[in-house]
Amino acid sequence: MPKKVTGFAGIFFSCTDPDGVREWYNRHLGFNIDQYGNTFEWRHAVAPEQKGHSV
């Protein structure tokens, strides 16, 4: 039986200083966030040479 995704979630909130929030995420977490969010690279469990991306 193939493996299945059982969940995928995000955190969404509004703020009054989006540039400040982007700066905080960059400084403390190393995320380079643009106005649309961030892209995360991952690899397939059964074929680690294959990359995938989530935005």
C-alpha positions in Angstrom: 0.0 0.0 0.0 1.5 3.4 -0.9 2.1 6.0 1.8 -0.4 8.8 2.1 -0.2 12.3 3.4 -2.3 12.5 6.6 -2.0 16.2 7.2 -0.5 19.5 6.1 -1.0 22.7 8.0 0.1 26.3 8.2 -0.1 29.2 10.5 -1.9 32.3 9.2 -2.3 35.6 11.0 -2.6 39.2 10.3 -0.2 41.9 11.5 0.2 45.7 11.3 4.0 45.5 10.4 4.5 42.8 7.7 8.0 44.0 6.9 9.0 43.7 10.6 7.5 40.2 10.8 9.5 39.2 7.6 12.7 40.6 9.2 12.0 38.7 12.4 11.5 35.4 10.5 14.7 36.0 8.5 16.8 36.9 11.5 15.6 34.3 14.0 14.6 31.4 11.7 16.6 32.0 8.6 13.5 32.1 6.3 13.7 34.4 3.3 10.1 35.4 3.0 8.7 37.5 0.2 5.2 39.1 -0.1 3.8 35.7 -1.0 5.5 33.6 1.8 8.3 31.1 1.8 9.2 27.9 -0.2 10.3 24.8 1.6 12.3 22.1 -0.2 11.8 18.5 0.7 12.7 15.1 -0.7 10.6 12.0 -1.5 11.0 9.2 1.1 11.2 6.4 -1.4 13.3 8.4 -3.9 15.5 10.9 -2.0 17.1 12.1 -5.2 13.8 13.7 -6.2 13.0 17.1 -4.7 9.6 18.6 -4.0 8.6 22.1 -2.9 5.8 23.4 -0.7 4.9 27.1 -0.6 
